[in-house]
Amino acid sequence: MEGEIFVVTGHGHGHLHPCIQLCYRLAKRNFHTTLVISSSLSSAIPSSFIRNPLACVLPIAPSGPLSPQSAHDLHAHLANRCHISDSPRPLCAVVDFQMGWTKVAFWKFGIPVISLFTFGACAAAMEWGAWKVQAGDLLPSEARLVPGLPQEMAITDSDLKRKVFMPAGKGRRGAPRPGDRPPWVPEIEGSIGLIFNTCDDIDGLFIKYMEDQTGLPAWGVGPLLPEIYWGSTSSDSIRDGVIGDHKRESNFTEDEVFRWLESKPRGSVLYVAFGSEVGPTMEEYQQLASGLEESTRPFIWVIQTGKGYDSCGLDLETRAGDRGLIIYGWAPQLLILGHRSAGGFLSHCGWNSTMEAIGVGVPILAWPIRGDQYYNAKLIVSYLKVGYRVADDLAEMVNKDDIVKGIEKIMEDKEMHERVLLIKAKLKDDGFPPSSEAALDAFREFIINPTSN
């Protein structure tokens, strides 16, 4: 065994699952990994991970920088681990920057820290660049270049317009304004390197930018998606790997979804999903239902349950008939996107969803809601040119007409479909990206032989 590496995940499945996949990738290089999670996430750990002899899970109290119990749990484990005389010191801790407060505990025991971004390098580079060029005072008609980044990534007024997702109120801060110092900057201070959940084929220029700006080595070791995703481009293979792996609440089985997809022509289906944590406003959900009805395209619409959106789907179900499949709860996203009938993805541009779609050759109609999603959308639309924004001004309500026009553009643009298929061929057709394998090898050398760096 090469040695032990701690991997500390942030909150939510969008952070947990990439961290699990990173542990798998490190285990393939003969590292033992200890995955540090909030105890509230314990039930989400797959049994295959627990059975892996080179992996273990360390649950700590539901965590935060002001949680004495979570800090105590981590400190106590490290004290016990590092005081065993015949046990070598862990090589490093890979820490999701959302959990930057844990750095102090690792440093106390002489364990160096690598900061982990579970999203792509483009979003980090754009947030950093917007801060450095003081984009907060941008004029309405101005496009401000970020030195070191491509001209098409110049920051415009439309890039900075966004709804207030979490308004400031008594006892809490609002989300940082675009152009402010990114909240993760202090969280990565003191790190000896950066890991990004991406690859050179998508983000190479932006990884290099972050290296140059921070003076730290950076590695793109992703996309950190489930192993079944890399096994084959065949929807049958994806289906075989998906069925039975998830025991989540849904009104359709994977078999039923697959049969519905099989009944639709190649490239005809629009898939609509916003992940499990964010979504449009109720008024926008109603506009979306109207837009899906008017567009006449076959669609699958995944509606989050328990948030009051159900009525929007129920009203549409009878009007759309077999043209639409409305899923309440969990949906087999890999199966849907990987099927030959999938022709477009209306998405919030969460990083995992973005990579899943591009990797199977499906263009994206971008409807970002918060955080890195806005710059993920800019990467899709302006740099990779494999999608459109659902509306020009995302600070205003997205309406039915925007949605209908966007659907038609994304489904009809043959050149865009060809571009995303070219990226798919580079990114996925040979399995896990070779550039990411090389980055993991470089990271291994960096950690094992720190004096040679």
N, C-alpha and C positions, 0 to 999 in steps of 0.2 A: 504494500500500500504506500502511495506517495506521501500521505499525510492527511490531516483533517482540515476541512474548510467549513466555517459557519456560513449559512445563507439566511439572512433575516428578511422576511417578507413584510410588505406593507398590508394595509387593510383591503379587503374585498377580493373577489375572485380574479379580477383583472391584474392583480399583483401576485396573488398566490400561485396561479397556474404557471405563469412564466418562471417563477422561482422553483417550482417543482421540476419543470423541464430543465432548468439550469442544473439542478442537482443530478438529474439523470445524465446530462452531458459530462459533468465532472466525474461522476461514477465510472463512466466509460473510459476515463483517463486514470482510473485507479485511485481517485481521491475518495476519502470517506467524508460525507457531508452531513452536517447537523442543521436541519431546517428549523429555524426559530419562528414560531407562529403565535398569534393570539389564541388563547384557549377556545375562544368563540369560533375559530375556524377548524377545530379538530375533526369535526364530522365530515369536512370536505376533503380530507386527505385520502387518496385512493389506496385500496388495499395493496396494490402492486408496489406502491412506494414503501409501505410499511414492511413488506416482505423482502425488500432489497437489502442484502447484507452490508452494502456500503452506504446506507442511508439510515438516519434516525430522525425523530421529530422531538423538538423541545417546546412544549406549550408553556407560555408564560401568561400571567394574568392579562385580561384585556388591556391593551397597552397604550401608552402615551407618555410624553415627557414629564407629565405631572402626576403619573400614577406610581406611587411609592411601591406598590406590590409588584408591578411588572418589572421595575428596575431591580427590586430585591431578588426576584426569581432568577433573572439573568445573571446578576452578580453572584448569587449563591452557586449556580451551576458552574460558572467559570472558575470560581474559587475552588470548588471541589475537583473540577477537571484539571486545572493547572497545578494543583498541589499534590497530585498523584506522582510520586517520584519517578516511576518507570514509564510515564506517559509523556511523549514529546509535546511541546507546545503547538497548538493549532497554527497552521501556516498563515491564515488570514481570515477575515470576516468580510463577506460580500453583503453589503447593507443597502437595502432599498432606501433611497434618500428620504422617503416618507418616515423612515425609522431612524433618522440621523441621530436622535438622542441616545441611541445605544452605543455610539462610538466611544463614549467615555468609559463604559464598562470594559470594552475590548482593549482600549489603550491601557487601562489600569493593569492588565495582565500581559502587556507587551505584544498584543495581537494587532498587526496592521489592518487597516480598513480599505476596502475597495468600494466605491459608491456605485450602486446599480440604478439604472433608469429602465423601468419596465416598459417605457414607450421608446419611440425612435429618436435618433440623433437630430433629425431635422427640427422637430418641435423644440428640443433643448437649444439648438443653435439659433433658432428664430427668436425664442424668448430672451436668450443672452444678447443677441444682436439688437433686438428692439430696445433693450435696456441701454446698451452701449451707445446707440445713436439717438437716444432720448426721443423715441418715437411717440411718446405721450403728447408732444406738442405739434404733431403732424397736422398740416393744413388739409382741408377737404380734397383738393385736387392734386396733392403732392404724392410722389412716389419716392421714398427715401431708400437709397441703396445702403446695404450693410457691407462694409469692406470685408472681402474674403468670401462672400457668398454670391451666387449667380444673379445676373440682372433680373431674371424672371421672379426672383424671390424678394425683390425690393418691396418694402412695406408700404402699403397704401391705406387710405382711410377705411376702406371696406374690410381690411384685415383686422382692424381694431374694433369694429362694431360688433357688439355682442350683448345679449340679454344679461341682466343682473341675475345670476344663478343663486347666489347666497347674499342677500343684502345685509349690509352692516346694521347692527342693532345693539341694544343694550347688552354689554358683556361679550360681544363677539365682533370679529373683524369680517368685513366683506372680502370677496375674492380680490387679489391684486389687480390693479388696472393694467391694461396692455402698455408696455413700455416701462413699467416699474421694475425694480430688481426682482428677478424670479425668486419665489420663496425657497427654492431648493439650493440657492447659492450658499447660504451659511451651512446647509446640511451636508454639503460635500467637502467643506473645508477640512483640511487635515488628512484627506484621503491620499492614497498613493497611486490611484488609478481609477478609471471609469469603465464600466461595462454597460453597453447598450443592447436592448432587445431588438436588434436589427442586423442587416448585413451590408456589405460593400455594394452589392448590386442595386440596392435601393438608396443607401444612405452614406456611401463612401466619402463623398465630398464633405458632408456635414460631420461625420466622425472626425475627419482631419481638422476641420474648423474648431471643434471642441478641444482637440489635442492642442492646437496652436494657442487657443485663447486661455486655457487653464494651465498649460504647461505640464499636463499629466498624460501618461499613456492611456489610450482609449481603445477598446476592443468591441467590435460588433459581432455578437455571438449568437444571433438569432436568425430568423424569427423563432422564438421559444414556444413553439406550438406542439401539440401532441404528436407522438411518434407515428401514429397512423396517418397523419397528414402528409408525411414525407414518404410513405411507403409506396404510393401509387397515385397516378392521376385518374384512375378508374373510379367512377362513382360506386360501382359494385364493391370495390375493395374498401372504400370509405364507409359504405353502408355496413359491411361485415364488421368493421372495427368499431362502429358507433353503437349498433344495436346491442343492448344489454349492458353497456358501460355506464349508463346513466339511469338513475331511479328518481326522476324528477317529475313534478306534477305537470301534466299536459293533457289537453283534450283530444290529441291524436297520437297514435303510436308511430314509431319510425316506419313501420311497414305501410301504414296508411298514407303517410307523407310521400314515401317512395312511389307508391302506386299512383298517387295524384300527379306527381312529377312526370312519371312515365307516360301519362295521357296527354302531355303538352308538347308542342313542337320544339325543336332545338332552338335555344337562345330566345325563347318567347316570354319567359317568366321573370317578373320583377319581384325580388325578395326585399321585404321591408322589415327592419328590426333595429332597435335602439339599445340593445344590451339590457342588463338587469338593473342598472343603477340610475340612469338618467332618461329623460324623454322630453318631447315637446310639451307645451301647455295644453290644457284641456281644449281650448279654442282651436289650437293648431291640430290636435287629433281629429276634431270634427272637420276641419278643412282637408285633412289627409284622407278621411273617409270619402268625402265628396270628390276629391281628386282621383282616388283609385276607381271610384264608380264611373267617372266621366272618361277616364283614359281608355277604357275598353281592353286594356292589356291583362293577360292572366297574371295573378299575383299571389304571393304568400305574405301575409301580414302577421307578425308576431306581436301580441299585445301583452304588456306586463299586467299581471293580476294584482288585485289589492290596492290599486292606485286610482280607481274610479274611471278608468278608460274603457271598461268592458262594454258599456252601452254603445260606444262608437262602433265597435265591431259588430254587435248584435244587430244594429240598424242596417249595416251593410251586407250582412250574410245573406239575407233573403233577396236583396236586390241584385247581388253579384252572382248568385247561384254557383255553379261549378267553375265559373271563371276565377273565383277566389277561394283561397284556403286560409281561414283565420285561425291562428293558433293562440290559445291562451296559456301562458306559462312558458315552460321550457320548449325550445325547438332544436332539432338536430341540424345546427347551422352548417357544419362541414358537409353533411350529406346533401343539403339543399344547394349550397354554393358549388359543390363539386359535380352536380348533376348536369347533363348535357342541355337540359331545358332552361337552365338559369341564364338570363341575359343581362341582368343589371341588379344592383344592390343599393337601395335607399338606406343610408347608414348614418349613424352619429359620428362615425370616424374614430371610434375607439381603436387603439393601436392593434389589438389582437384581431378584431374584425377586419380592419384594413388589410393586414397582411394575409389573412385567410382568403379574402376576395382576390387580391392581386395575384396570389400564388396559384389560384385555379383559373385565372384569366377572366374575371368578371369585373367590368367597370363599375364605378361608384358614383351615385348621386349624393353629394355630401351635404349633410344637415348637422353640423357640429352643435353641441349643446354647452360644453364647458371645457376649460383647461386646455390640454395639449390637442384636443380634437380640432380646434380652429387651425392650428398650423399643420396638423395631419391633413386637413382638407386642402390647405394651400399646396402641400407637397403633391397631393393627388391631382389637383387642377392645374397648377402653374408649372410645376417642375416635371413630373412624370407624364402629365397630360393624359390621364386615364380616367377622367371624371369631370363632372360639372358641379358647381354649387347649386343648391336648391333655390337660392334667392341671393340677390346682390347685397341686401341689407338685412343681416341676421339679427340686428337689434330690434327690428320690427316683426310683427307677426307674419309668419309664412302663410300665404293664402293658397286657395285651390288652384288659381291660374298658374302661380309659380310651380306648383307641384305637377300639374298636367304638362306644362311646357318642359319641365325638367325630365319627366319620364320619357317623353317622346325623343328628346335629344339623346338621352343615354342609351335608349334602345335602338335608335336609328343610325347612330354615328359609326359607320363601318370602319373608318380609319382608326377611331379610338379602340374599337374591339380588336383590331389588328395589333395596335401598340401594346395593349395589355397582354395579349397572347405572346408577344415577343419577350416581355418581362417575365411572364410565367415560365417560358422556356429557359431563361437564364437562372431564374430563382429556384425552380422546383423540379424540373424534369429529371435531374440526376440525383434526386434525394436532397438531403440537407445541404445548404449552400457550401461549396468548397471553401469560399472565403471565410465563412464562419468556423469551419473546421480548423482552418489555418489560424484564425484569431484565438480559438481555444487553445491550440498548441502554443501560440506565442504567450498567452496568459499563463499557461502551465510553466513555461520556461522562466517567466518573470517571477513567479511565486516561489518556485523551487530553488532558483539561483539568484536571489536578490542582490548579491554583491556584484554580479556581472552586469547589472543594469545601469 
